[in-house]
């Protein structure tokens, strides 16, 4: 690979722009294709923890993200009738470190990343990869728009339901590990006077949360429920999603009926299953995957954005260190796989404990939460910082 090698990245959310930044620093000519017509702003809050905090520091966007830090003050858990079970600092619940970890709107992180690369990288918004053909000399791409280009390498950073992954590695079912939950996220008016806090209501197998990011008049609403098998048809039909959620939460207490009504009217409903992507390899020939496309850990871990940032850094560093892309992709997997495995294992180690599925498990969780009230906050989870970043290598 020459320092002027051409790389196509599919996806302009988090892993894509982060990878574009580091590849450009190495001398690659980078193109990012994104099916959305423009950068997607706003969005629900995401976390940046441990090793990922060092990545954004090295990118020079840490001060900006600190300014955008949500700084939630309180997480209140409620039982079936809406009475308080416990009120805790968010870092106590999430296993983060107060004053070090960051929580920002997903769109604020995406905008900060885009701002670092928009003048140096070609962006193709409103387009996507239609066909992808590898040869010994490159990857021939036909875009949905009809344009044709050839690149030295292609990286799929196009999310959990990656089209790039399906084109090269096969259908999602081969790599998707369903975790037994569905969730709906949407915004609704803040008529509750909530400020910088989360309120979460639970009954066995069901949870509803209202998330006030700041002091504004909008809330992020979450409706999560246990579902033994993924709801195949609903995943592709927004009306079916709304009907399914309304049926599951029929008769629920607290503010849930109003949340279901708001979901019916929401124009930003996002519905999906909680799942992970687990693959034996993250590359094939000249095509590699990064972020959720390769190793989505699920929202239950709170580590999706952090894995995307760290994986992008390590992939770019491997390509800068190794002239041969085959060796680079092998180094990327070797150096990142254990970090990914530790973070995906957070689900098995209790990452789903906030959403118990039985009355007994819910009471055990509530007892644990009451015990945490008197505990000091800020005990980091080892998985968050299990990888030490190498210094970024210059192009060989």
HELIX and SHEET records of a PDB file:
HELIX    1   1 UNK A   15  UNK A   25  1                                  11    
HELIX    2   2 UNK A   51  UNK A   59  1                                   9    
HELIX    3   3 UNK A   62  UNK A   68  1                                   7    
HELIX    4   4 UNK A   90  UNK A   94  1                                   5    
HELIX    5   5 UNK A  106  UNK A  117  1                                  12    
HELIX    6   6 UNK A  163  UNK A  169  1                                   7    
HELIX    7   7 UNK A  172  UNK A  174  5                                   3    
HELIX    8   8 UNK A  233  UNK A  236  5                                   4    
HELIX    9   9 UNK A  238  UNK A  248  1                                  11    
HELIX   10  10 UNK A  256  UNK A  265  1                                  10    
HELIX   11  11 UNK A  292  UNK A  295  1                                   4    
HELIX   12  12 UNK A  304  UNK A  321  1                                  18    
HELIX   13  13 UNK A  325  UNK A  344  1                                  20    
HELIX   14  14 UNK A  347  UNK A  351  3                                   5    
HELIX   15  15 UNK A  353  UNK A  355  5                                   3    
HELIX   16  16 UNK A  359  UNK A  372  1                                  14    
HELIX   17  17 UNK A  382  UNK A  385  5                                   4    
SHEET    1   A 6 UNK A 122  UNK A 125  0                                        
SHEET    2   A 6 UNK A  29  UNK A  34  1                                        
SHEET    3   A 6 UNK A   6  UNK A  10  1                                        
SHEET    4   A 6 UNK A 153  UNK A 156  1                                        
SHEET    5   A 6 UNK A 287  UNK A 289  1                                        
SHEET    6   A 6 UNK A 283  UNK A 284 -1                                        
SHEET    1   B 2 UNK A  45  UNK A  48  0                                        
SHEET    2   B 2 UNK A 102  UNK A 105 -1                                        
SHEET    1   C 7 UNK A  84  UNK A  88  0                                        
SHEET    2   C 7 UNK A  74  UNK A  78 -1                                        
SHEET    3   C 7 UNK A 197  UNK A 203  1                                        
SHEET    4   C 7 UNK A 206  UNK A 212 -1                                        
SHEET    5   C 7 UNK A 218  UNK A 226 -1                                        
SHEET    6   C 7 UNK A 176  UNK A 189 -1                                        
SHEET    7   C 7 UNK A 270  UNK A 277 -1                                        
SHEET    1   D 3 UNK A 129  UNK A 134  0                                        
SHEET    2   D 3 UNK A 139  UNK A 143 -1                                        
SHEET    3   D 3 UNK A 148  UNK A 151 -1                                        
END                                                                             
